[in-house]
Amino acid sequence: MITVMKFGGTSVGSPDALQRVANIIIASEGEKVVVVSAMSGITNFLVEATEHGTIEKKQEILDQFDKKHMDVATQLFNDEQMKEFMIDYTIRFERFKNLILDDNSSNDHFYKDNVTSQGERFSSLILSHLLRSLGTKSVALTSEDCGIAAEGRPLSGYAVLKKTEAMMTINVKPYIDAGIVPVITGFYGINEDGKPLTFGRGGSDYSAAIIANTLNADLLEIWTDVDGFMSADPRIIPEAIRIDEMNFGEAAELAYFGAKVLHPRTIEPVRMKHIPLKVRNSFKPEEPGTLIHHLRKTKDELLRSVAIKTDLSIIAISSAEIAFHPKMVARIIEKIAENDVIIYSISTSLSTVAFLVHNNDVKTTLMKLNSLNPKDIERIEVKSDVALVCAVGDNLLAKCGVSGDIFTAVKEANANVEMISEGASDVSLNFVVPMAKVTDVVKILHNKYVGGDIQ
């Protein structure tokens, strides 16, 4: 049985946390593959580092990065272990140093991917050596070592699964068969030119799912700092409860539309091969977490969870009979996509198409839309400061009267529904309300319908 175990930044963010993670790995049964994020705060630090150009500032960045990791290592290893660790550490740090101090490196399109993925290279190294110091055979592998193939634009890559599977069979499977625990860098793959290509912020979850898929693992465990998926954000609903079991569709909707438990792209690679996924808390390893798999026992309930995505805006483009001009709609979408803007929802009518985007993307989106032929566009309107509510339940839309019950709850909150997305998924109903009302809406929905049947 192969289990892929992924540990997030807070789980590997300190000597105590790393020790706890090592104990979890050692205590788990069967064959194991470990995937890690950078230590907490490191990726943000490296993102900022890409914005500085002077040699003095770059050297300061290197010194701070070095000190952070060396402070952790000196607390974990004795003198003999430290000597062994420094052999590998020095090689990786020299590569990082050459990257940062090379004046020409920043001209590469994938420079930011290379710099921001450095954290994983060092957290994986520390954890692998820690496992060795505790008597467990382990090897630290980068995405280059494994052959995790990626395609896409800088900072927005995606995995090439078939190619990755072939390379993982050659480069990683022999270690597993020999009883050696590979500790692999998350967050990035390698493009066809051998350049690092990151999978987006939080992409180490996706990396772990890729590795589980390509190794045909029996289980993927995402170890983080929360107990699992919750029935609502506990910061809004203090009485929110952990969801013990979900299907892939429910988890995917919640991850995409606001629940910050998993990277939204994590589900698909494991769903493809029906690999169960568990979300667990590395600070409470005794807790069972949330199990996500292909099928689950259904319950007589209306909603499983209510998630929200805040700070959004509706951009509505009006043009006569736009519904009869699909090429125009396609051009509009292409213009928005030029800036890699995420569209959270789309709504159409005879003469209007409306898009839901983040507030931060409104300005650049309008600039792109204004470059369209003015003869095609009558007007563009923006409604800012709205929030998306994602109500998730098993086979939700097959239940008669669900929409009526949910929108009755919205009415009780004195909120207007600004936009609706229904029918795209059979497990979720998504709608937009003003930011000022979203907390009231979630509280009423959770109190009335989460875990309970229609009244």
C-alpha positions as a printed NumPy array, in Angstrom:
array([[  0.   ,   0.   ,   0.   ],
       [  1.449,   3.353,  -1.069],
       [  0.404,   6.452,   0.85 ],
       [  1.367,   9.911,  -0.406],
       [  1.619,  12.289,   2.568],
       [  1.722,  16.025,   1.912],
       [  2.678,  18.495,   4.655],
       [  1.956,  22.221,   4.387],
       [  4.033,  25.234,   5.354],
       [  2.858,  25.521,   8.951],
       [  3.381,  21.763,   9.405],
       [  7.072,  22.167,   8.549],
       [  7.451,  25.728,   9.824],
       [  9.519,  25.147,  12.972],
       [ 11.793,  22.539,  14.591],
       [  8.939,  21.316,  16.808],
       [  6.56 ,  21.094,  13.856],
       [  9.118,  19.188,  11.777],
       [  9.731,  16.775,  14.627],
       [  5.986,  16.196,  14.883],
       [  5.767,  15.555,  11.136],
       [  8.67 ,  13.097,  11.245],
       [  6.922,  11.166,  14.018],
       [  3.7  ,  11.035,  11.961],
       [  5.587,   9.666,   8.95 ],
       [  7.465,   7.055,  10.96 ],
       [  4.305,   5.914,  12.77 ],
       [  2.314,   5.424,   9.553],
       [  2.156,   1.943,   8.047],
       [  3.016,   0.749,   4.563],
       [  5.067,   2.385,   1.814],
       [  5.243,   6.173,   2.024],
       [  6.022,   9.096,  -0.245],
       [  6.229,  12.561,   1.313],
       [  5.563,  15.905,  -0.41 ],
       [  6.293,  19.2  ,   1.316],
       [  5.604,  22.899,   0.981],
       [  8.159,  25.544,   1.855],
       [  8.417,  26.5  ,   5.507],
       [  5.699,  28.986,   6.454],
       [  6.476,  32.511,   5.289],
       [  9.289,  31.498,   2.948],
       [  7.337,  31.629,  -0.331],
       [  6.014,  35.12 ,   0.458],
       [  9.572,  36.144,   1.263],
       [ 10.82 ,  34.769,  -2.058],
       [  8.027,  36.453,  -4.027],
       [  9.152,  39.753,  -2.531],
       [ 12.753,  38.864,  -3.307],
       [ 12.045,  38.753,  -7.043],
       [ 11.143,  42.452,  -6.946],
       [ 14.575,  43.642,  -5.747],
       [ 17.441,  44.295,  -8.12 ],
       [ 20.503,  45.555,  -6.231],
       [ 23.348,  43.193,  -5.339],
       [ 23.233,  44.394,  -1.729],
       [ 19.539,  43.566,  -1.394],
       [ 19.986,  40.195,  -3.071],
       [ 22.81 ,  39.317,  -0.689],
       [ 20.635,  40.338,   2.245],
       [ 17.887,  38.018,   0.957],
       [ 20.337,  35.133,   0.682],
       [ 21.627,  35.75 ,   4.207],
       [ 18.123,  35.798,   5.688],
       [ 17.11 ,  32.669,   3.78 ],
       [ 20.268,  30.879,   4.897],
       [ 19.832,  31.903,   8.54 ],
       [ 16.189,  30.746,   8.631],
       [ 17.027,  27.229,   7.464],
       [ 20.303,  26.885,   9.339],
       [ 18.673,  27.93 ,  12.622],
       [ 16.156,  25.118,  12.18 ],
       [ 18.799,  22.568,  11.174],
       [ 21.077,  23.328,  14.137],
       [ 18.175,  22.696,  16.519],
       [ 17.368,  19.336,  14.913],
       [ 20.765,  17.753,  14.241],
       [ 23.784,  16.834,  16.337],
       [ 27.312,  17.595,  15.106],
       [ 27.685,  14.399,  13.085],
       [ 24.228,  14.711,  11.518],
       [ 24.912,  18.36 ,  10.756],
       [ 28.063,  17.501,   8.803],
       [ 26.1  ,  15.067,   6.638],
       [ 23.284,  17.576,   6.157],
       [ 25.679,  20.361,   5.147],
       [ 27.034,  18.33 ,   2.233],
       [ 23.61 ,  18.361,   0.527],
       [ 22.663,  21.811,   1.83 ],
       [ 25.777,  23.478,   0.434],
       [ 25.152,  22.088,  -3.054],
       [ 21.56 ,  23.382,  -3.114],
       [ 22.416,  26.72 ,  -1.552],
       [ 25.214,  27.384,  -4.054],
       [ 22.735,  26.813,  -6.892],
       [ 20.286,  29.231,  -5.267],
       [ 23.067,  31.776,  -4.711],
       [ 24.169,  31.601,  -8.341],
       [ 20.559,  32.075,  -9.462],
       [ 19.983,  35.155,  -7.304],
       [ 23.321,  36.87 ,  -7.959],
       [ 23.394,  36.262, -11.713],
       [ 22.45 ,  39.575, -13.355],
       [ 21.109,  37.804, -16.437],
       [ 18.933,  35.223, -14.668],
       [ 16.068,  37.665, -14.127],
       [ 15.668,  37.981, -17.895],
       [ 14.392,  34.411, -18.08 ],
       [ 10.587,  34.141, -18.405],
       [ 10.607,  31.49 , -15.678],
       [ 12.859,  33.386, -13.254],
       [ 10.091,  33.981, -10.712],
       [  9.077,  30.314, -10.878],
       [ 12.673,  29.312, -10.18 ],
       [ 13.135,  31.691,  -7.25 ],
       [  9.762,  31.149,  -5.579],
       [ 10.143,  27.337,  -5.717],
       [ 13.416,  27.384,  -3.775],
       [ 11.719,  27.044,  -0.383],
       [ 10.485,  23.531,  -1.133],
       [ 14.002,  22.45 ,  -2.087],
       [ 15.231,  23.209,   1.43 ],
       [ 12.258,  22.119,   3.551],
       [ 12.348,  18.725,   1.799],
       [ 16.071,  18.437,   2.475],
       [ 15.713,  19.194,   6.189],
       [ 12.821,  16.753,   6.636],
       [ 14.6  ,  13.953,   4.758],
       [ 17.713,  14.327,   6.917],
       [ 15.551,  14.453,  10.039],
       [ 13.983,  11.125,   9.093],
       [ 17.44 ,   9.677,   8.568],
       [ 18.569,  10.943,  11.965],
       [ 15.628,   9.061,  13.497],
       [ 16.552,   5.789,  11.818],
       [ 14.29 ,   5.899,   8.742],
       [ 15.837,   5.533,   5.309],
       [ 15.   ,   8.597,   3.239],
       [ 16.063,  10.542,   0.166],
       [ 15.354,  14.181,  -0.712],
       [ 14.208,  14.568,  -4.311],
       [ 13.448,  17.701,  -6.301],
       [ 10.825,  17.866,  -9.034],
       [ 13.739,  17.755, -11.472],
       [ 14.972,  14.51 ,  -9.905],
       [ 11.51 ,  12.957, -10.135],
       [ 10.654,  14.154, -13.619],
       [  7.419,  15.966, -12.763],
       [  6.504,  17.313, -16.193],
       [  4.613,  20.59 , -16.518],
       [  3.251,  22.87 , -19.212],
       [  1.757,  26.359, -19.19 ],
       [  2.641,  29.982, -18.693],
       [  5.013,  31.271, -15.992],
       [  3.499,  30.989, -12.468],
       [  0.52 ,  29.083, -13.892],
       [  1.594,  25.572, -14.796],
       [ -0.242,  22.26 , -14.916],
       [  1.002,  18.694, -14.905],
       [  1.528,  16.42 , -17.9  ],
       [  0.352,  13.248, -16.207],
       [  1.351,  10.535, -18.702],
       [  4.891,  11.843, -19.061],
       [  5.185,  12.308, -15.308],
       [  3.949,   8.762, -14.659],
       [  6.652,   7.303, -16.912],
       [  9.365,   9.345, -15.187],
       [  8.098,   8.605, -11.657],
       [  8.194,   4.878, -12.427],
       [ 11.855,   5.197, -13.368],
       [ 13.029,   7.777, -10.839],
       [ 10.943,   7.303,  -7.698],
       [  9.392,   3.819,  -7.62 ],
       [ 12.76 ,   2.061,  -7.052],
       [ 13.245,   4.009,  -3.803],
       [  9.786,   2.991,  -2.599],
       [ 10.433,  -0.666,  -3.459],
       [ 13.696,  -0.5  ,  -1.492],
       [ 11.932,   0.808,   1.625],
       [ 13.347,   4.316,   1.28 ],
       [ 11.   ,   7.247,   1.944],
       [ 11.257,   9.888,  -0.821],
       [ 10.683,  13.446,   0.385],
       [  9.698,  15.424,  -2.708],
       [  9.415,  19.14 ,  -3.423],
       [  5.857,  20.349,  -3.945],
       [  4.625,  23.461,  -5.772],
       [  6.357,  23.095,  -9.142],
       [  7.2  ,  20.894, -12.102],
       [  9.638,  21.122, -14.998],
       [  8.694,  22.27 , -18.502],
       [ 10.019,  20.773, -21.707],
       [ 13.003,  23.165, -21.618],
       [ 13.946,  22.012, -18.113],
       [ 12.741,  25.247, -16.48 ],
       [ 10.875,  25.228, -13.139],
       [  7.172,  26.027, -13.586],
       [  5.064,  26.617, -10.486],
       [  1.453,  25.463, -10.075],
       [  0.11 ,  28.629,  -8.411],
       [  0.013,  29.581,  -4.746],
       [ -0.896,  26.608,  -2.592],
       [  0.115,  24.329,  -5.467],
       [  1.879,  21.759,  -3.281],
       [ -1.505,  20.106,  -2.682],
       [ -1.804,  19.726,  -6.438],
       [  1.753,  18.354,  -6.606],
       [  0.841,  15.68 ,  -4.08 ],
       [ -2.245,  14.72 ,  -6.088],
       [ -0.104,  14.483,  -9.241],
       [  2.346,  12.2  ,  -7.455],
       [ -0.475,  10.054,  -6.036],
       [ -1.966,   9.731,  -9.515],
       [  1.285,   8.866, -11.277],
       [  2.363,   6.327,  -8.631],
       [ -1.123,   4.777,  -8.539],
       [ -1.152,   5.344,  -4.795],
       [ -3.734,   3.793,  -2.504],
       [ -4.255,   6.949,  -0.445],
       [ -3.405,  10.656,  -0.474],
       [ -3.157,  12.442,   2.87 ],
       [ -3.068,  16.235,   2.994],
       [ -1.686,  17.221,   6.406],
       [ -2.388,  20.841,   7.268],
       [ -3.244,  23.007,  10.282],
       [ -7.027,  22.45 ,  10.285],
       [ -9.094,  19.427,  11.307],
       [-10.546,  18.901,   7.82 ],
       [-13.395,  20.363,   5.789],
       [-15.854,  22.231,   7.986],
       [-19.562,  22.906,   7.588],
       [-18.675,  26.632,   7.41 ],
       [-15.781,  28.935,   8.145],
       [-15.362,  28.717,  11.963],
       [-14.431,  32.396,  12.022],
       [-17.978,  33.156,  10.867],
       [-19.801,  30.195,  12.423],
       [-18.113,  29.223,  15.71 ],
       [-20.361,  26.16 ,  15.988],
       [-19.252,  24.812,  12.585],
       [-18.547,  21.085,  12.64 ],
       [-16.002,  18.921,  10.865],
       [-17.345,  16.965,   7.888],
       [-16.305,  13.344,   8.368],
       [-16.897,  12.19 ,   4.807],
       [-17.431,  13.809,   1.397],
       [-17.414,  12.827,  -2.24 ],
       [-14.997,  14.296,  -4.771],
       [-17.615,  16.589,  -6.304],
       [-18.528,  18.212,  -2.996],
       [-14.898,  18.755,  -2.02 ],
       [-14.004,  20.179,  -5.438],
       [-16.823,  22.729,  -5.317],
       [-15.928,  23.861,  -1.798],
       [-12.211,  24.096,  -2.609],
       [-12.866,  26.19 ,  -5.708],
       [-15.476,  28.465,  -4.2  ],
       [-13.884,  29.459,  -0.939],
       [-12.943,  26.695,   1.505],
       [ -9.208,  27.22 ,   2.091],
       [ -8.502,  23.614,   2.995],
       [ -7.269,  22.347,  -0.381],
       [ -5.843,  23.865,  -3.544],
       [ -8.796,  23.781,  -6.001],
       [ -6.915,  21.606,  -8.507],
       [ -6.079,  18.877,  -5.985],
       [ -9.193,  16.797,  -6.509],
       [ -9.067,  15.967, -10.21 ],
       [ -5.829,  13.894, -10.344],
       [ -7.031,  11.61 ,  -7.54 ],
       [-10.629,  11.502,  -8.751],
       [ -9.385,  10.208, -12.117],
       [ -8.098,   7.047, -10.451],
       [-10.539,   6.878,  -7.505],
       [ -7.723,   7.429,  -4.994],
       [ -9.199,   8.312,  -1.561],
       [ -8.006,  11.578,  -0.032],
       [ -7.842,  12.467,   3.653],
       [ -7.436,  15.96 ,   5.052],
       [ -5.824,  15.807,   8.504],
       [ -4.34 ,  18.15 ,  11.093],
       [ -0.612,  17.612,  11.704],
       [ -0.966,  19.376,  15.064],
       [ -3.734,  16.93 ,  16.087],
       [ -2.714,  13.622,  14.483],
       [ -5.167,  11.768,  16.689],
       [ -8.079,  13.414,  14.848],
       [ -9.499,  11.408,  11.904],
       [ -9.956,  14.422,   9.613],
       [-12.164,  14.384,   6.507],
       [-12.255,  11.438,   4.1  ],
       [-12.934,  12.322,   0.456],
       [-13.615,   9.54 ,  -2.013],
       [-15.699,   8.445,  -4.983],
       [-18.747,   7.352,  -3.047],
       [-20.004,   8.05 ,   0.432],
       [-22.956,   7.087,   2.559],
       [-25.716,   9.556,   1.822],
       [-27.641,  11.203,   4.605],
       [-31.062,  12.793,   4.698],
       [-29.803,  16.355,   4.783],
       [-30.094,  19.483,   2.69 ],
       [-26.623,  21.068,   2.925],
       [-23.201,  19.682,   3.775],
       [-21.378,  22.986,   3.939],
       [-21.607,  26.666,   3.057],
       [-18.482,  28.395,   1.745],
       [-17.962,  31.977,   0.664],
       [-15.577,  33.901,  -1.564],
       [-15.46 ,  37.598,  -0.737],
       [-14.183,  40.837,  -2.325],
       [-15.656,  40.142,  -5.751],
       [-17.208,  42.32 ,  -8.468],
       [-19.768,  41.748, -11.213],
       [-18.795,  43.122, -14.622],
       [-21.82 ,  43.271, -16.935],
       [-21.326,  43.852, -20.687],
       [-24.409,  44.865, -22.652],
       [-24.908,  44.659, -26.399],
       [-28.007,  44.219, -28.537],
       [-28.951,  40.547, -28.797],
       [-25.57 ,  39.392, -27.527],
       [-27.041,  35.93 , -27.   ],
       [-27.243,  35.543, -30.798],
       [-23.578,  36.472, -31.276],
       [-21.523,  33.69 , -29.636],
       [-18.333,  34.864, -31.356],
       [-18.647,  38.186, -29.537],
       [-19.016,  36.403, -26.213],
       [-15.942,  34.328, -27.091],
       [-13.959,  37.499, -27.838],
       [-14.997,  38.982, -24.502],
       [-13.857,  35.864, -22.633],
       [-10.578,  35.824, -24.555],
       [ -9.92 ,  39.438, -23.587],
       [-10.495,  38.673, -19.908],
       [ -8.309,  35.57 , -20.146],
       [ -5.348,  37.549, -21.497],
       [ -4.552,  38.606, -17.928],
       [ -5.181,  35.109, -16.476],
       [ -8.161,  36.523, -14.579],
       [-10.209,  33.88 , -12.807],
       [-13.928,  34.038, -13.632],
       [-15.942,  32.626, -10.752],
       [-19.33 ,  32.725, -12.439],
       [-20.959,  33.711, -15.739],
       [-24.563,  34.748, -16.332],
       [-26.221,  35.635, -19.634],
       [-29.428,  37.168, -20.912],
       [-30.575,  38.307, -24.349],
       [-28.513,  41.498, -24.295],
       [-26.096,  41.098, -21.352],
       [-23.318,  38.788, -20.251],
       [-22.021,  39.19 , -16.697],
       [-18.79 ,  37.92 , -15.168],
       [-17.827,  37.529, -11.524],
       [-14.174,  38.419, -10.83 ],
       [-12.056,  39.516,  -7.881],
       [-12.095,  43.209,  -7.004],
       [ -8.349,  43.378,  -7.691],
       [ -8.888,  42.235, -11.283],
       [-11.523,  44.825, -12.236],
       [ -9.163,  47.558, -13.445],
       [ -7.089,  45.342, -15.755],
       [-10.226,  43.568, -16.992],
       [-11.881,  46.859, -17.947],
       [ -8.74 ,  47.924, -19.809],
       [ -8.93 ,  44.745, -21.882],
       [-12.669,  45.081, -22.52 ],
       [-12.281,  48.698, -23.586],
       [ -9.983,  47.533, -26.372],
       [-12.9  ,  45.737, -28.042],
       [-14.674,  47.347, -30.991],
       [-16.91 ,  50.05 , -29.456],
       [-19.558,  49.273, -32.076],
       [-20.044,  45.855, -30.457],
       [-20.434,  47.094, -26.882],
       [-23.236,  49.388, -25.707],
       [-22.105,  49.739, -22.105],
       [-20.077,  48.112, -19.327],
       [-21.244,  48.29 , -15.726],
       [-19.466,  47.222, -12.546],
       [-21.059,  46.256,  -9.246],
       [-18.317,  45.978,  -6.634],
       [-18.03 ,  44.507,  -3.16 ],
       [-20.157,  41.425,  -3.581],
       [-19.577,  37.91 ,  -2.249],
       [-20.207,  34.465,  -3.672],
       [-22.021,  31.931,  -1.502],
       [-21.457,  28.269,  -2.382],
       [-24.084,  25.968,  -0.828],
       [-22.999,  22.337,  -1.204],
       [-24.992,  19.15 ,  -0.667],
       [-25.094,  15.648,  -2.096],
       [-27.271,  15.566,  -5.239],
       [-28.518,  18.95 ,  -4.114],
       [-30.385,  20.078,  -7.197],
       [-32.326,  16.827,  -7.516],
       [-34.23 ,  17.704,  -4.356],
       [-37.513,  19.454,  -5.024],
       [-37.791,  22.937,  -3.586],
       [-34.146,  23.336,  -2.596],
       [-33.676,  26.679,  -4.366],
       [-36.832,  28.035,  -2.76 ],
       [-35.697,  27.027,   0.713],
       [-32.234,  28.499,   0.249],
       [-33.478,  31.786,  -1.143],
       [-36.058,  32.029,   1.633],
       [-33.09 ,  32.046,   4.   ],
       [-31.486,  34.782,   1.908],
       [-34.683,  36.803,   2.168],
       [-34.595,  36.45 ,   5.956],
       [-31.172,  38.113,   5.859],
       [-32.671,  41.034,   3.884],
       [-30.192,  40.388,   1.095],
       [-30.638,  40.746,  -2.65 ],
       [-29.428,  37.967,  -4.903],
       [-27.261,  39.697,  -7.513],
       [-26.338,  36.658,  -9.593],
       [-27.113,  32.908,  -9.644],
       [-25.257,  29.852, -10.947],
       [-27.397,  26.715, -10.901],
       [-27.235,  23.528, -12.89 ],
       [-23.512,  23.497, -13.724],
       [-22.981,  21.057, -10.842],
       [-25.475,  18.735,  -9.195],
       [-23.891,  19.238,  -5.772],
       [-23.853,  23.014,  -5.444],
       [-25.959,  26.137,  -5.751],
       [-23.914,  29.324,  -6.07 ],
       [-25.244,  32.845,  -5.779],
       [-23.962,  36.352,  -5.204],
       [-25.037,  38.74 ,  -2.453],
       [-23.71 ,  42.107,  -1.211],
       [-20.598,  41.828,   0.961],
       [-22.389,  43.595,   3.796],
       [-24.987,  40.791,   3.955],
       [-22.92 ,  37.647,   3.333],
       [-22.236,  36.858,   7.005],
       [-25.949,  37.038,   7.856],
       [-26.801,  34.8  ,   4.885],
       [-24.271,  32.144,   5.882],
       [-25.396,  32.142,   9.511],
       [-29.041,  31.634,   8.561],
       [-28.271,  28.905,   6.   ],
       [-26.002,  27.068,   8.425],
       [-28.41 ,  27.251,  11.328],
       [-31.402,  26.108,   9.274],
       [-30.074,  23.583,   6.817],
       [-26.564,  22.268,   7.452],
       [-26.88 ,  18.704,   8.664],
       [-30.654,  18.897,   8.611],
       [-33.399,  18.162,   6.1  ],
       [-35.759,  20.677,   4.51 ],
       [-38.229,  22.07 ,   6.98 ]])
